[in-house]
Amino acid sequence: MESCPVVQTMLRIGNILLCTGEAGKALDCFSEILGIGYSSDTVTAIEVANALYGRGCAQFCLFYLADAMKSFNESLNWKLAALGDDDPGLACIFYQMAHVYLEQSEHEEAITCFEEYARLQKLESQRNLHDNAEICYAEGIVAKLQERQDDALSFYNQALAMFDTLFGGEHEKVASIHVSLVLWFYFQCISLPSNHLIMFCSVSSQFDIGCIHSAMNDHEDALSHFQICLLQRRRLLGCHVDVANVLYEMASIYAQQDRAQLAVKCMAESDRIYNTTLKNNEKLISVLLLSGKLWKSLAIYEAAQTNFEQALEQAITVYGQEHELVARILLSLGELLQEMNEMTQALFCFDESIQVRTKLDGQDSPSVGQVKYSKGVALLFHGKFEDASICLNRALTIRQETFGEFDADAGDILNTLGYMQLRKGNVFGEEVMDPFMKALEIRRAVGNKSKVVSTLQNIASVYKKRKDYGACLDTHAEIVAVRQEDYGFDDFRVSDSFISLGNIQTIAGKLADANASYEEALRIRTLVNGYNHTSVAQVLFKIGSIHSRLNSYDDAKQLFEE
């Protein structure tokens, strides 16, 4: 059957509307094509598939993710029937489905689609440099999702080099094209001329390379790539979601670097863009939830609460009251309100979350156990130990019955149960040490060194309150060893551990040992921060105190003055 000229023209109109950022009008256009296609024998299966694909692209641009996935699936079914399983023309659909899954945080499904996309692209007999760059880019995403960061960085850099070869300095000069690669695949799908293929693939690669460096804690390299990407995206897109995405990633790094002012500035702008450009869709809910958590980490509680409450309202509007996302937001809001000492509201959120998850997953589900744990922690910090114990022990039972004795989360709960006894002042009974020892065994088995240190610090506190300084010293020495193994010998966190060890050595009267510990802390902090830093002054004061107790008053005076 020959192509329908009217439908071909409308497909091109829909594409132009997408190119000019008119996703809503494009959606109407593609829907009108489908109305014609479903009622007319003159429209081919491929034209219906292309219209469904275009509709999915428009829905994706509007972040109607569930609707976009439905359109892409329907397009795939039409093309499979017309072309078979191994036609490279299917690749574009798998690529877009993968990106929908990414937005929905369904990473395993996204990996499957990216791998199928790469397989189909490699079947193309006349594959060009652009095709190879796209395959490389997709393989980078898969590697990133599988936490193979070095491989991901290699793939992204290869893709970036190929995109730069293709477009040189001109690939950024796009006035009204969406940041995703939607349109390139759509051009391919309806066979438009290649000179319409003006994309900024390099910009996306800069963003992805920045994300890899961030995941590898290479913060300065990450910021360098994000800043390049931000400048390019601002120029290309103006007030756009993808600009906000870069600002959010930069804010995350600044927060980790304790550069709070820069983090707040980036967050404020990203929130403004998100709220301006996204209306009543799944994307807005997810970014509000993420940004709320980042505001919380910065202790900007009012902004965090605003975002969580807005996300909750949007989620109920989009999904209804009884949905997992609603339960998740209620949990996050409850944890925030607990930190804000709004205990009545926090408990209400926890109970609502438990109610939703009980209805969805059952009362013995790990999802319910997760909320029980958070509720127990909130009750613990507000001195309601009996109620806290009920929640925490219920959470522990659920985890152990579902995942076994050596579950990582069970270790967290046991650590918290021990800490509760410590908060109650119970330092001599077995009910304080038993949960700590079980938690320590689990955390060692899991291999999470930072959590091993947390439990060892709690155990050391028990020994200190018992005035068992020998056991306390041994525990602090073990903390130093664990942190040295985890971070190396010159990390600031190792200096913290030496100071804690020195403090106990001082209390125990082992002043020469304490002086040696403080001297090592001084060496590390001078190396990390330079000599003229307040963290160095803190250690000098402690060393001065040791000299004072040893009656070396001249040395002590000099150290105090320094």
N, C-alpha and C positions, 0 to 999 in steps of 0.2 A: 504494500500500500504506500502511495506517495505521501509526503508530508503535507499537512494542511497549512497553506500560506498564512491564513488568519492567525492560527495558533503560533506559528513561527514568529510572526510579527509581535504578538502579545508576549511571547517568551522573552523577546529582546527588550520590549518595553519594561517588563518586570525586572529584568536584569539592570536596565538603566536606572530604574527607581532605586534598586539596591545600591548601585554605584554612587548615587547622589544622596544616600542616607535616608531615603524615604521608605523605610522598611514596612511601615504600616500600609502605605499605598501599594508597595510591591506585593504584600500579602493579599490584598484585595484582588490584585491583577492575577496572581497565580491561582487564587480560589475561583476566579471567573473562568480561567482556562479549564480548570477541572470540571466546572459546571458544564462547559461545552463538551469536554472530552468524554464524560460519563454518559452523555445523552446522544452522541453523534458517532456514526460508523466511520466518519472521514478522518478521525484523529487516531494516530498510531499509538501503539503501546509505549514506544520510546518517548513520544511527546507527553503522554500522561505521566510517565516516570519522571521526565524532566520538570514538568509542572509541580509534581509532588516534591521533588528535590528543591526547586526554587522556593516553594512554600515553606519547606523545612528551614532553608537558609534564612528566610525572612523571620520566621518564628524564633530561630536561634539568635538573630540580631536583636530581637525584642526580648530575649531571655524567657520565652515561653518554652521551657525545656522539655516538658512532657509532651506538648503538642509537636515540637520539632522532632523528637524521637519517633513519634507516631508517623509523621510525614516521611521521614527517612526510611523507616521500616517498610512503609507501603511502596515507596519508590524502589527500594531494593527488591521487593517481591515482583514488581512489574518487570524490572530489568533482568532478574534471574530467569523469569519465564521467557523473555525475549532473546536473551544473549547467552544463557548458561552460566555455570559456576566460575569459569576461568577467564571471563572477558575483562580486560583492563578498564573498561568503562564503568565497572562496578566500584573501582577503587575510591573515587571521590565520595561515594556514599558512606563507605566504611570510615573514611577519614573524618567526616562530619559527625557520624555517630560516636566516634571516639571522643571528639571534643565535647559533645553533650554529656557523655559519661564522666569526663573530667570535671565539668561544671557541677555534676551531681555527686562528685567524690566517689564514683564507682570505678576504682582504679583497675581492678582485674578485668572488667568488661572493656575498659578503654584499651588496655594492653592487647586484648584479643583482636579488637577492631584495627588498631594500628598495625599489628602483625599481618592481618589479612590485607590491609591496604598495601603494605610493602610487598607482600607476595604477588599481588595482582599487578602492581606497577612494574615489577621485575619481569613480568610476562610480556610487557610491551616491546615489540620487536624494534621499534624505531625510537627508543628512549633517548632523550636529549639531556643536556647538562642540567636543565631546570628540573626534569624528572628525577635525576640522581640527587640533586640538592634536597628535593622534597622527601625522598626516601631516607636520606641521611638525617634529615630533621626529625622525621617520625621515629626513626630508630633511636635518636637521642632522647625523645620523650619517653619511649619504652624503658630505656636504660635508667632514666631519672626516676620513673615510677618504681622500678625494681631496686632502687637505691644503689645502682652501680654508677656512682657519681663520676669517677674518672672516665668511664666509657661514655657517659652522657656528654661530658665536657668535650671529649674528642669528636663525637658526632656533631655537636653543635658548632664547633670551630670549623669542621670540614664544610658543613652546610653554609656557614657564614662566608667562608672563602669562595664557595661556588656562587652564592648570591651576589657577592661583590664583583666577581668576574662577569656575571650576567648583566648587572645593572650599573656597575661603577658608582659614581656619585649621584646618579639620577634616580636611583630607586626610591628615594625619599619624597620625590616631588609628586605627591598625590594629594588632591584637594578634598575629595569626598569619598574615599574608599574605606570600608570597615577594616579594623586592625587584623581580623582573622584572615585565614587564607580561603575563606568561603568563595570569594568571587573568582579566584583563579580556577578552582575546580568547576565552578559553574560555567565559566567561559569554555573550558574543555568539554563540558557536558553538552553544550549546544553548538559547539564548533565555531565559535567566533574567531576572528583573525587574531593572530598572536600578538599584534602590535597593541591590542587592548590590555595586554598582560603587564600592567604597570603596578607592581606591588612593593611593599616595603618589608620583604622577607628578612632583610638584614636587621631591621628594627626589632622584629620578634625574636630573632636569634640573640641579639644583645640582651633582651629581657631574660630569655631562658638561660643563657650563660651566667647572667647575674644571679639567677635563682640557684644554679649549681654551686657557684662560689659561696653563696650564703649558706647552703646546706653543708658545705665543707668548712664552714666558719672562716672562710677567707673574706672577711668583711670589707676590707678596703678594695679588693678587686671587684667584689660584688657591687659596691657603691659606684665604682667607676663605670661599670657596664650599665647600671640603672640610670646614672646621670646622663649618659649618652642617649639611652633609650627615652628618658623623660623629655629631653630637649627635642628629639626627633618627633615623638608622639604629640607633644604640645603643638609643634609647628604643623604637623599633618592633620591632627584631629581636633585640636582645641579642647573644649570641655567634653571629655569622652571617658567612658568606663575604663578603657585601657590606660589612660593617663592616671586615673585613680588607682589602678592595680599597681603601677610602678611606685606611686607615692606610698601605698600601703607597705610594699616590700621594703622601701627605704626606711619607713617609720619603724618597722620590725627590727631592722639592724641598728638604728639609732637607739632604740630601747635597750637592746642587748649591750650596747656600748655605754649605757648610762648618759647618753646625750639627750636628756629629756626634752629640752626646748625644741631641738630639731625634730624629734619624734612627734611632739604635740603639733608642731606646725604642719608636718606632712599629713598627720592624721586628720587634722581639721579640714585641710583642703580635699583630701580623698573623700571624707564623709560628705562634704558639700557637693562634690561631683556625683557621687553615688546617688544622693537624694535628689539631685537635679535631673539626672539622666535615667534613673530606673524607677519605674512606677508599678507597684502591685504585681511583682513577678518573683520567680524562685531565686533569681540572682540577687535581688535586693535583700532577701531574707538571709542568704548565706553570707553576704558581705557585712550586713549589720551584725550578725553573730560573731564573725571573725574580728571586726573592728571593736565590738564591745569587749571582747576578751583582751585585745591589745590595750584599750583604754584602762581596763582593770589592772593590767600588769604595770601600767604607768601610775596607778593610784589616782587616776582622774575618774572618780566614781560616778559623778553626775552624768558625764558623757557616756560612760559604760551603761549606766542604768537606762538612759534615754534610748540607746541603740538596742539593748536587750528587749525593752518594752515595745519598741517599734517593730522589732523582728517578730516578737510574739503576736502582736496584732496582725501583721502581714501573714504570718504562718496560719493563723486561725482563719483568716479570710480566704487564703488560697487552698488550704487542705482540710479545714474543719478542726474541731477541738480534739478529736481522738486520732492523733497522728504522731509518729515517732519524733518528727522534727519539733512539734509543739512541746513534747515531753523533754526533749533535749534543751530547748531554750528555757523552759521553766527551771530545769536543773541549774543551768548557768546563772539565771537570774537569782535563784535561791542562794547559790554560793556567793554571789556578789553582795546581796542584801545582808548575809551573815557577816561579811567583812565590814559592812557599814553599820553593824550593830542594830540592824532592823530585824530583830529576831522573829517577831510575830509574822511579818510578811515573808521572811525566808522560809519558815516552817510551812506556811500556806503553799508556797511554790513547790517545796519538796513533796508535800502531800498530794498536790495536784499532779505532779509528774509521776509519782508512784501510782496514782489512780489510773492515769492514761496507760502507763506501761503494763500494769497488771491486766488491764482489759485487752491490750494488744498481745502481750507475751506470756502472761501467766504470773502468779504471785511468787513462783520459785525461779523466775528467770534472772540471768545475770544483769539484765538492764534494770530490774527492780533493785537488785543487790547494790548496784552502783549508786542509786539515789539514797538507799538506806545508809550507805557508808557516808555520803556527804552530809546527810541529816545528822548522823551520829557525831561527826566531827563538829558540826555547828553546835550541837547540844553540849559537847565536851567543853568547847571554848567558852560557853556561857555557864559552866559550872553545874549543868544538869546531868550528873554522872550516871545516875540510875537509868534514865531514859536513853542516854548515849550508849550505855552498855548493851541495852536491848537491841538498838539499831545496829551497832557494830558487830555483835555476835550473830545477829540474823544475816548480815551481809557476809560474814565469814563462812557461815554454814552453807549459804548459797554458792559461794565461790568454790569451796572445797568439794561439795557434792557434785558440782558441774565439771570442774577442771582438775580435781585432785589436790593432794596436800601441798605440792610444790608449785602452786600457782603464784605468779608475780603479784597479782592484786591481793591474794590472801596474805602474802608477806607484808604488804602495806597496811592491811587491816590489823594484823598482829602487832606491828610496830605501833600503831595508834592505840591499841588496847593497852600495851605496856606504858605508853606515854600518859594515858589516862590515869593509871595507877600512880605514876610519878606526880602528876598534877594534884592528885588527892593526898599526896604526902606519904603514900604507902611505899616505903623503900626497903623494907626488911622481909616482906612476905614473898613467897614464890610466885604469886600472881603478877608481880611486877617483872621479875627476871625471866620467867618462863616464856611469855609472849615475845620478849626481846630476843631471846636465844633462838626461838623458832623462826622469827622474822629474819635474823641474821643468817641462819642456815639456808633459808629460801633465797634470800638476796644474793648470797655467795653463789648458790647453784645457778641462779638466773644470770649472774655476771654483771649486775648493775652496780658499779663501784660507788657511784654517788649515793645510792641508797644504802649500800653497806656502811659508808661513812656516817650517814644519818643515824642508823641504828647503833653503831659503835659510840657515837656521841651521846645517845640516850643512856647506853649502858655505863659509859664513863660518868654521867651525871648521877646514876644510882650509886656507884662506888664512892663518888665524892661525898654524897649525902650520908653514906655509911661511914665516912672517914677511913675507908679502905684505900689509902693512897697508893699502895703498891699495885693493886689491881687497876686502879685508875690510871697510873702512869703507864702500865703495860698497854692499856686500851688506847691511850692517846698516842703512844709510840706506833701502834698498829695503824691508827688513822694516818699518821705521817707516811708510813710505808705504802698504804693503799693509794694515797693521793700522789705520791711520787711515781708510783707505777702507772697511774692513770694520766697524769699531766706532765710528768718530767720533774726534774730537780729545780727548775728555775721559774715555776709558776707561782703567781700571787697567792693562789689558794693553798699551796704548800706552805707559804710563809704564815698564813693564818693558823695552820695546824701546828707549826713550830711555836707560835705564840701561845696557843692553848696548852701545849705540852710544857712550855716554860712556866706558865701560870701555876700548873699543878706541881711542878718541881719546886717552885718557890714556896707554895703552901706546905709541901712535904719537907722543907728545909734543905733541899738539895740545890744549894745556890750556885755552885760551880756548873752543875748540869743545866740549870735554868739559864745561866749566862751564855752557855754554849748554844742553847736553843734560840735565845733572842739574837745572838750574833748571826746565826744562819738566817733567821727571818730578816735581819737588817741587810744582809748580803743580797737576798732575793729582791727585797723591795727597792733597794738602791738600783739594782739591775733593771727592774721593771719600770719604775716610776722616776728614776733619777734621785739624787741625794736631797735636793730641795723640795721635798714633798711631805705633806702632813702624815702620810702613812709611815714615813721614815722617822719623823719626830715622835710618833707613838712608840716605836721600838726603842729609840734613844732614851725616852723617859723610863721605860721598863729596865733597860740596862743600867741607867743611873740609879734606879731604886735598888737594884742588886748591889751595886758598889756602895751605896749608902749603908745597906745592912751588913756589908763586909767591913764597914768602918773606913772605906777608901773615900773620904769625904771630898778631897780635891778632885778626884776623877768623877765622882758623882756630880759635884757642882759644875764641872766643865760640860758633862753630858746634859744636865738640865738646861744650862744656858744654850747649848747647841740646839 
